[in-house]
Amino acid sequence: MISKEQFEKEIELIIENAIREDVGPGDHSSLACIPQNATGKAKLLVKDEGILAGVEFAKQVFERVDSSLQMEIVINDGEKIKSKDIVFYVEGSSQSILKAERLVLNAMQRMSAIATKTKTFVDKLEGTKAKILDTRKTTPGIRALEKWAVKIGGGENHRFALYDMIMLKDNHIDFAGGVKPAIRKTLDYLRENDLDLKIIVEARNMSEIRSILEMEGVHRILIDNFNYEDTKKAVQLIDGKCQTESSGGITLESARKYAECGVDYISSGALTHSVYNLDLSLKAM
């Protein structure tokens, strides 16, 4: 996983790019009709139900847009919200509040949706040892926000990107000439480049699992697109020699059955690529 410093840098880049994209040379709507010295107050109003995410991000946005803006936080990240709840108040320059409004709403609506969906998976897996993971199936440019939301919802982050973990999937294996050559070449590469990265290898059948188990240095086996019965057999075969992860079209309805097969992790791209934004609104007072 990436370091805390790397993650914070990603968030800073997201804010800078979003302001560049949305504000550009100036918010002419506000500049045209609101005096520069005008001050005001607004509240973030909830019009939906779910798990709140993005308050800390909103705090960073307001700070970046105008450090004199003052926030009063009523509900924190990770807490349940319902219609008519007030999440926070923000007070200060009216122009600054409006400049930050859309970025705050866009981020919080999506982050809250992801946190809410993640929490439904977490609840579904309660009582099993399996933990829910996100994937790289994220919105380009805002991956850090979406993975942050997964954590807020009680899930765990898979690798952040291509550089912080090795994952040998079907195409890597086929291009490399098979499971064993792919692993062997990877271990050589890590040694030659003095890299300390964990290795996950995808298995498409029991034969590939056996081949993986004959090699050293594999941290986790990705049991991909197996049915329940074969997943149980795979977990028994692996027998704790490395971590196990189920993936491939796993839904909220099927997640618990896979967890009951004994896997350590379940990964689902749906946490980030199939959500409907929660309805939030920033209202002047």
Phi, psi and omega in degrees: 000155180285160182283166177300321180294319178296318180297315179298324177294321177299319180295318178299319180294321178298315181295314181299315182291323180294320178293318177301315183292318189270322185265320180056227181286351178160149176276085188294333178298315180285319180299329184286330189230358180239122180303147183299327183267006181289140177239158181199182180220142179223159179234147175268114185256134179269135177236022188210185175232146179161207178250129183282136175211143176111002180296314180294326176294316178302321178301318179291324179296311180300320179297319181290320181289317183198106184294348179275350178295141182244129178252140170242107185272128181257320180235135185261164176306139177091351181272154177287142177230155177220168182305137179083357174293149173251123185276314178202166171244146175229137187223143179148213181303125180298320178298319182292319178300316181291328179294325182271345190307305187293321178297315179299313182293313181303315182291312184292324179297315180287316179299319180294323178296317180293317179298321180295314180295320179300318181297327178294323176291316179302315179296321180296327182270359183304134180096349174254171178272350185290142176243144182274135181241149170275187179223191174271009178278070184241170178285123181306132177096340181230028181305319182299321178295316184290322177288327174299317180296323177300316178298319179298325180282358177100003178272183178237153180271134169283197176302150180282320185204194182286347189259350187252003176197150175267126173231111180267104181263184186304317181292322176300314182298316181293317179294329182277349178098016178130171183297308184296314177299323180297316180292316181299314179295323179294315179299319177297316180299315181297318179295314183296330183255009177052050181250140179245084182236139177287149182246126172247136179236130178278136177242133181261347181199175183294328179298318178293326177297317178299319180295319179297318183293341177279351180256158176261158170092004179269125183278322184210143174255128179268108182273095194260125176058036174271151172280177185298313184298316180289329176296317177300316179297320180296316180298319179295320180293318180292320170052042175078004180292334172204172180292158179235145180218129175263141178206171176104086175068023180283128182252174177300324182290327183262349188302316184293324180297322176291321179298322181289351174284347175102010180288156179279324184223153170232126179252141181217118176292340182297339179302327185243335185260355182225068179229155175248125185305138173288148184273109177233153182215140176259116186243132175293149181244000000 
